[in-house]
Amino acid sequence: MVITGPHLDPQKKSGKQPKPWYLRYTAPKTDASGALMLNSNGSPMLKRHRPFYKTKAAAEADKPRILEQHATAGSGTFLFDRGAAEDYEVARKIVGVVPLVEVAKFWRLHHPEGVLKKLGEWQESFLSETELRLGKTRQIEDLKSRVGAFLKAGFSERYPETITRNEVLDYILRGLKEAEPRTRRNHKTSICTFFAWLLEKGVVRVNPVLGIKRRQLPKETPKEIQFLFVDQMRRYLRAAERYAPHIVAHETVQLIAGVRADDEMENFRAEFVLPATREVVIPADIAKTGKREVIDSLEKSFWSWWSEYGPKEGLIRPKNYLREWRRIRFLATIEDRDKADEYGRVPIKRLLKLPEVNKALEDWPWNARRRTFCTHHVAKHQSAARTALILRHRGSAATLHNSYRGLGVSQAQGKEYFAILPEKSAGVIRPLRPVHGVAVAEAESGA
């Protein structure tokens, strides 16, 4: 409804009438009950209005009242026919107390005008941009896995703006109900990172994950720290010497020098180890902290191992490392050397498919090498602060002390751990090459 004016009536002004100012508008006619009065064709009956006022200011001030008075009659083309009126009444019954404006917004949100990308279509761009910023790190793989799982749970075909906080929380609590509490929190963090990127791109107006509080997630119960005992560590290194000496340097950098596995070992080079100054230098571009780190005060046993197995230059992680690592972890669990040698000659691909191998690998503690180093170093030196310096921990040494001091490792065991020296094997047992093609046919025929 449009109200024009205030207008001045010249005749009433010259005749000194008390109300010379007026407004002009047209509104639908209503009966005594306030219902619209309709013509035979279903259109509302309209009535012209021209109220008068003493002053121009009074006329202007009355506009809001008139608009409010006639708001229920609608404006423009809405409710100006019987069909629209019936639609309104049916819609009102369906939505109940929810304002129809909010219903319309919800419908438009889920049926946007124009061509918009669905949530799953943003994943590739998100991962590629994040990788350009962070590099190809473990974090990228985690984001790919966790965000991918979220999208596969039914969110891939949704528009980003339609995802709600409650839906994300329900996915974390019910969709991941078999996962550990810490794993669920990690999934929540990855999903939050994804929506933060969408927010930066202007794809969404809010990040729905931000409102999820820690108290809403399952309670995390700290797990007991697991590590390798002295005998386990000794068997592991002896197995590496006998079955895969080319990975020994890679393992001792972690087991005896405490270098991080996930963040730093993939790009760790022989040039980072400086025997002349008894230092290990971690460049800023591979260090977890993003700053150049220098590790000194290392145990003498580390330099013995490095002098025997450390390469002169290049990456110390060999090709096909993960398969070799799994192989050595299994062979180290076999106390019978003859039996271990038999398994050691089995082609790696075939060996890793054996059920006994998978069972043995399940018992390998998470982050075992760094935790094993830390536990025995604290035990030997009785100083969490000294160990924290080598580990490059930024937190309190008391935290390190509380985490590792109560694990039952004595000072004598700590000293024994760092007294283990290399015993280069005379005969290296390597896996046999699998037989293929013509050689298979000849072997089967006895030729």
PEDATA-V299808 format. One record per pair of residues at least 6 apart in sequence whose C-alpha atoms are under 6 Angstrom apart, sorted by sequence separation. I is the first residue (numbers start at 1). J is the second residue. D is the distance in Angstrom with one decimal. If there is no record, write none. Layout:
i:j:d
I:J:D
I:J:D
This chain:
i:j:d
30:36:4.5
38:44:4.1
39:45:5.9
53:59:5.6
79:85:5.1
274:280:5.9
284:290:4.8
334:340:5.8
378:384:5.6
13:20:5.4
30:37:5.2
37:44:5.7
38:45:5.3
273:280:4.6
284:291:4.2
12:20:5.2
29:37:5.6
37:45:5.7
240:248:6.0
272:280:5.7
284:292:4.2
272:281:5.0
283:292:4.6
331:340:5.8
282:292:5.8
9:20:5.4
282:293:5.0
8:20:5.9
195:207:5.5
281:293:5.8
385:397:5.0
8:21:4.7
281:294:4.5
384:397:5.4
7:21:5.6
280:294:5.8
7:22:5.3
280:295:5.0
6:22:5.5
29:45:5.5
279:295:5.6
384:400:5.9
6:23:5.1
28:45:5.7
29:46:5.4
192:209:5.3
279:296:4.8
384:401:5.1
5:23:4.9
28:46:4.3
29:47:5.8
4:23:5.9
27:46:5.6
4:24:5.3
27:47:5.6
3:24:5.8
26:47:5.7
3:25:4.8
26:48:4.4
264:286:5.5
26:49:5.9
25:49:5.4
24:49:5.8
263:288:5.9
24:50:4.7
23:50:5.4
330:357:5.9
23:51:5.8
22:51:5.4
375:404:5.4
22:52:4.1
330:360:6.0
21:52:5.4
22:53:5.8
379:410:5.8
380:411:4.5
21:53:5.0
379:411:4.8
19:52:5.6
19:53:4.6
380:414:4.2
19:54:4.1
21:56:5.9
379:414:5.2
380:415:5.3
18:54:5.8
44:80:5.6
120:156:4.1
43:80:5.5
119:156:5.2
181:218:5.4
43:81:4.6
376:414:4.5
42:81:5.3
118:157:5.6
119:158:5.7
181:220:5.4
42:82:5.1
118:158:5.5
119:159:5.5
118:159:4.6
119:160:5.1
146:187:5.6
271:313:5.6
161:204:5.3
165:208:4.6
270:313:4.8
147:191:5.9
164:208:5.6
165:209:5.7
270:314:5.6
269:314:5.2
256:302:5.8
269:315:4.2
143:190:5.7
268:315:5.8
269:316:5.6
6:59:5.9
249:309:5.5
249:310:5.2
250:316:5.8
250:317:5.9
1:75:5.2
347:431:4.9
345:430:5.7
346:431:5.2
347:432:5.3
345:431:3.9
346:432:5.9
347:433:6.0
344:431:5.7
345:432:5.3
239:332:5.3
295:390:5.6
236:332:4.9
235:332:5.5
258:370:5.1
255:369:5.0
254:369:5.8
258:373:5.8
254:370:5.9
256:373:5.9
305:422:5.8
255:373:5.3
226:365:5.6
227:368:5.2
227:371:5.8
228:372:5.6
227:372:4.9
242:425:5.4
243:428:5.6
242:428:5.0
243:429:5.0
230:417:5.5
243:430:5.9
